Amino acid sequence: MSNVPSVSGKDAVKAFKKLGFVEARIQGSHVILKMDGNPNLLTIPVHGNSDLKTGTLRGLIKASGFTLEQFLEQL
């Protein structure tokens, strides 16, 4: 996965929801998402409009089971 764009936590949550994830709960400033059929929970830090670090976003996309291209289509 190369060329990961700068994405805020809020935008990442919206994109993952479009891919089929639902909000399991909110834990402080982190949104926990889950999806039927995917054993992984996604914990997305939402700190205002701050962008996620590249490695964090890569890890979330990998854990979601989707590709970078599929994620970018939802932004």
Backbone as JSON Lines, residues from 0, in Angstrom:
{"i":0,"aa":"M","n":[0.84,-1.17,0.0],"ca":[0.0,0.0,0.0],"c":[0.89,1.23,0.0]}
{"i":1,"aa":"S","n":[0.84,1.96,-1.04],"ca":[1.62,3.19,-1.08],"c":[0.69,4.36,-1.35]}
{"i":2,"aa":"N","n":[1.22,5.53,-1.16],"ca":[0.46,6.75,-1.4],"c":[-0.82,6.82,-0.57]}
{"i":3,"aa":"V","n":[-0.69,6.55,0.72],"ca":[-1.84,6.67,1.61],"c":[-2.07,8.15,1.86]}
{"i":4,"aa":"P","n":[-3.27,8.65,1.6],"ca":[-3.53,10.08,1.75],"c":[-3.7,10.47,3.22]}
{"i":5,"aa":"S","n":[-3.7,11.77,3.48],"ca":[-4.0,12.27,4.81],"c":[-5.51,12.26,4.99]}
{"i":6,"aa":"V","n":[-5.95,11.55,6.01],"ca":[-7.39,11.41,6.26],"c":[-7.63,11.64,7.74]}
{"i":7,"aa":"S","n":[-8.66,12.42,8.07],"ca":[-8.99,12.64,9.47],"c":[-9.7,11.4,10.01]}
{"i":8,"aa":"G","n":[-9.74,11.29,11.32],"ca":[-10.43,10.17,11.95],"c":[-11.91,10.16,11.6]}
{"i":9,"aa":"K","n":[-12.52,11.35,11.56],"ca":[-13.94,11.45,11.21],"c":[-14.21,10.92,9.81]}
{"i":10,"aa":"D","n":[-13.36,11.3,8.86],"ca":[-13.52,10.84,7.48],"c":[-13.28,9.34,7.35]}
{"i":11,"aa":"A","n":[-12.34,8.82,8.11],"ca":[-12.07,7.39,8.09],"c":[-13.27,6.61,8.61]}
{"i":12,"aa":"V","n":[-13.89,7.1,9.68],"ca":[-15.08,6.44,10.23],"c":[-16.19,6.41,9.18]}
{"i":13,"aa":"K","n":[-16.41,7.53,8.5],"ca":[-17.45,7.6,7.46],"c":[-17.17,6.6,6.34]}
{"i":14,"aa":"A","n":[-15.91,6.52,5.91],"ca":[-15.54,5.62,4.82],"c":[-15.74,4.16,5.23]}
{"i":15,"aa":"F","n":[-15.31,3.8,6.43],"ca":[-15.48,2.42,6.88],"c":[-16.95,2.07,7.05]}
{"i":16,"aa":"K","n":[-17.76,3.02,7.47],"ca":[-19.2,2.76,7.58],"c":[-19.8,2.49,6.2]}
{"i":17,"aa":"K","n":[-19.34,3.2,5.18],"ca":[-19.82,2.96,3.82],"c":[-19.42,1.57,3.33]}
{"i":18,"aa":"L","n":[-18.32,1.03,3.87],"ca":[-17.86,-0.3,3.49],"c":[-18.58,-1.4,4.27]}
{"i":19,"aa":"G","n":[-19.45,-1.04,5.2],"ca":[-20.25,-2.04,5.9],"c":[-19.99,-2.16,7.39]}
{"i":20,"aa":"F","n":[-19.07,-1.38,7.92],"ca":[-18.82,-1.42,9.36],"c":[-19.89,-0.62,10.09]}
{"i":21,"aa":"V","n":[-20.17,-1.01,11.32],"ca":[-21.12,-0.29,12.16],"c":[-20.43,0.09,13.46]}
{"i":22,"aa":"E","n":[-20.93,1.12,14.09],"ca":[-20.34,1.61,15.32],"c":[-20.72,0.68,16.46]}
{"i":23,"aa":"A","n":[-19.73,0.08,17.1],"ca":[-19.97,-0.79,18.24],"c":[-20.11,0.06,19.51]}
{"i":24,"aa":"R","n":[-19.2,1.03,19.65],"ca":[-19.26,1.93,20.8],"c":[-18.26,3.06,20.6]}
{"i":25,"aa":"I","n":[-18.35,4.04,21.49],"ca":[-17.38,5.12,21.51],"c":[-16.68,5.06,22.86]}
{"i":26,"aa":"Q","n":[-15.37,5.0,22.84],"ca":[-14.57,4.91,24.05],"c":[-13.71,6.16,24.14]}
{"i":27,"aa":"G","n":[-14.22,7.17,24.81],"ca":[-13.49,8.43,24.9],"c":[-13.43,9.09,23.54]}
{"i":28,"aa":"S","n":[-12.22,9.28,23.01],"ca":[-12.07,9.93,21.71],"c":[-11.82,8.9,20.6]}
{"i":29,"aa":"H","n":[-12.13,7.64,20.87],"ca":[-11.94,6.58,19.89],"c":[-13.28,5.95,19.52]}
{"i":30,"aa":"V","n":[-13.47,5.72,18.24],"ca":[-14.68,5.06,17.75],"c":[-14.32,3.62,17.44]}
{"i":31,"aa":"I","n":[-15.09,2.68,17.98],"ca":[-14.86,1.26,17.76],"c":[-15.89,0.78,16.74]}
{"i":32,"aa":"L","n":[-15.4,0.22,15.62],"ca":[-16.28,-0.26,14.57],"c":[-16.16,-1.78,14.46]}
{"i":33,"aa":"K","n":[-17.28,-2.42,14.07],"ca":[-17.27,-3.86,13.85],"c":[-18.07,-4.16,12.59]}
{"i":34,"aa":"M","n":[-17.85,-5.37,12.07],"ca":[-18.58,-5.8,10.88],"c":[-18.8,-7.31,10.98]}
{"i":35,"aa":"D","n":[-20.0,-7.75,10.67],"ca":[-20.29,-9.18,10.66],"c":[-19.37,-9.86,9.65]}
{"i":36,"aa":"G","n":[-18.81,-10.99,10.04],"ca":[-17.93,-11.72,9.15],"c":[-16.47,-11.3,9.23]}
{"i":37,"aa":"N","n":[-16.19,-10.22,9.94],"ca":[-14.81,-9.76,10.11],"c":[-14.48,-9.87,11.6]}
{"i":38,"aa":"P","n":[-13.49,-10.68,11.96],"ca":[-13.18,-10.88,13.38],"c":[-12.51,-9.67,14.04]}
{"i":39,"aa":"N","n":[-12.07,-8.71,13.26],"ca":[-11.33,-7.56,13.8],"c":[-12.25,-6.4,14.15]}
{"i":40,"aa":"L","n":[-11.96,-5.77,15.28],"ca":[-12.59,-4.5,15.61],"c":[-11.64,-3.4,15.16]}
{"i":41,"aa":"L","n":[-12.18,-2.34,14.61],"ca":[-11.35,-1.2,14.2],"c":[-11.49,-0.11,15.25]}
{"i":42,"aa":"T","n":[-10.39,0.3,15.82],"ca":[-10.38,1.38,16.81],"c":[-9.77,2.6,16.15]}
{"i":43,"aa":"I","n":[-10.62,3.58,15.88],"ca":[-10.19,4.76,15.13],"c":[-10.13,5.96,16.06]}
{"i":44,"aa":"P","n":[-8.94,6.57,16.22],"ca":[-8.85,7.78,17.04],"c":[-9.46,8.97,16.3]}
{"i":45,"aa":"V","n":[-10.36,9.65,16.98],"ca":[-11.0,10.83,16.4],"c":[-10.67,12.01,17.31]}
{"i":46,"aa":"H","n":[-9.6,12.7,16.98],"ca":[-9.13,13.84,17.77],"c":[-9.37,15.11,16.97]}
{"i":47,"aa":"G","n":[-10.58,15.62,17.03],"ca":[-10.93,16.81,16.27],"c":[-10.81,16.53,14.78]}
{"i":48,"aa":"N","n":[-10.16,17.42,14.07],"ca":[-9.95,17.22,12.63],"c":[-8.51,16.82,12.33]}
{"i":49,"aa":"S","n":[-7.82,16.27,13.33],"ca":[-6.44,15.84,13.13],"c":[-6.38,14.64,12.2]}
{"i":50,"aa":"D","n":[-5.4,14.64,11.32],"ca":[-5.23,13.52,10.4],"c":[-4.63,12.32,11.13]}
{"i":51,"aa":"L","n":[-5.03,11.14,10.69],"ca":[-4.46,9.91,11.21],"c":[-3.04,9.76,10.68]}
{"i":52,"aa":"K","n":[-2.19,9.14,11.46],"ca":[-0.84,8.87,10.98],"c":[-0.93,7.8,9.91]}
{"i":53,"aa":"T","n":[-0.01,7.84,8.97],"ca":[-0.02,6.93,7.83],"c":[-0.03,5.47,8.26]}
{"i":54,"aa":"G","n":[0.8,5.12,9.22],"ca":[0.88,3.74,9.68],"c":[-0.41,3.27,10.35]}
{"i":55,"aa":"T","n":[-1.05,4.17,11.08],"ca":[-2.32,3.85,11.72],"c":[-3.38,3.56,10.68]}
{"i":56,"aa":"L","n":[-3.46,4.41,9.67],"ca":[-4.45,4.22,8.62],"c":[-4.18,2.94,7.84]}
{"i":57,"aa":"R","n":[-2.91,2.67,7.53],"ca":[-2.56,1.42,6.84],"c":[-3.01,0.21,7.64]}
{"i":58,"aa":"G","n":[-2.76,0.24,8.94],"ca":[-3.15,-0.87,9.8],"c":[-4.64,-1.07,9.85]}
{"i":59,"aa":"L","n":[-5.39,0.04,9.89],"ca":[-6.85,-0.05,9.91],"c":[-7.39,-0.65,8.61]}
{"i":60,"aa":"I","n":[-6.82,-0.21,7.49],"ca":[-7.28,-0.72,6.19],"c":[-6.95,-2.21,6.09]}
{"i":61,"aa":"K","n":[-5.77,-2.6,6.53],"ca":[-5.39,-4.01,6.47],"c":[-6.3,-4.86,7.36]}
{"i":62,"aa":"A","n":[-6.59,-4.38,8.56],"ca":[-7.46,-5.12,9.49],"c":[-8.89,-5.2,8.98]}
{"i":63,"aa":"S","n":[-9.29,-4.23,8.17],"ca":[-10.67,-4.23,7.67],"c":[-10.88,-5.31,6.61]}
{"i":64,"aa":"G","n":[-9.8,-5.76,5.97],"ca":[-9.92,-6.76,4.93],"c":[-10.16,-6.16,3.55]}
{"i":65,"aa":"F","n":[-10.17,-4.84,3.46],"ca":[-10.36,-4.16,2.18],"c":[-9.02,-3.65,1.67]}
{"i":66,"aa":"T","n":[-8.98,-3.28,0.41],"ca":[-7.76,-2.74,-0.17],"c":[-7.76,-1.22,-0.03]}
{"i":67,"aa":"L","n":[-6.59,-0.63,-0.25],"ca":[-6.48,0.82,-0.21],"c":[-7.4,1.45,-1.25]}
{"i":68,"aa":"E","n":[-7.46,0.85,-2.43],"ca":[-8.31,1.39,-3.5],"c":[-9.78,1.37,-3.1]}
{"i":69,"aa":"Q","n":[-10.22,0.28,-2.49],"ca":[-11.62,0.18,-2.05],"c":[-11.92,1.24,-0.99]}
{"i":70,"aa":"F","n":[-10.97,1.46,-0.09],"ca":[-11.15,2.48,0.94],"c":[-11.23,3.87,0.33]}
{"i":71,"aa":"L","n":[-10.3,4.16,-0.61],"ca":[-10.26,5.49,-1.22],"c":[-11.53,5.81,-2.01]}
{"i":72,"aa":"E","n":[-12.17,4.8,-2.58],"ca":[-13.42,5.02,-3.32],"c":[-14.52,5.55,-2.41]}
{"i":73,"aa":"Q","n":[-14.42,5.26,-1.12],"ca":[-15.48,5.65,-0.18],"c":[-15.25,7.03,0.43]}
{"i":74,"aa":"L","n":[-14.09,7.63,0.2],"ca":[-13.81,8.95,0.76],"c":[-14.58,10.04,0.04]}
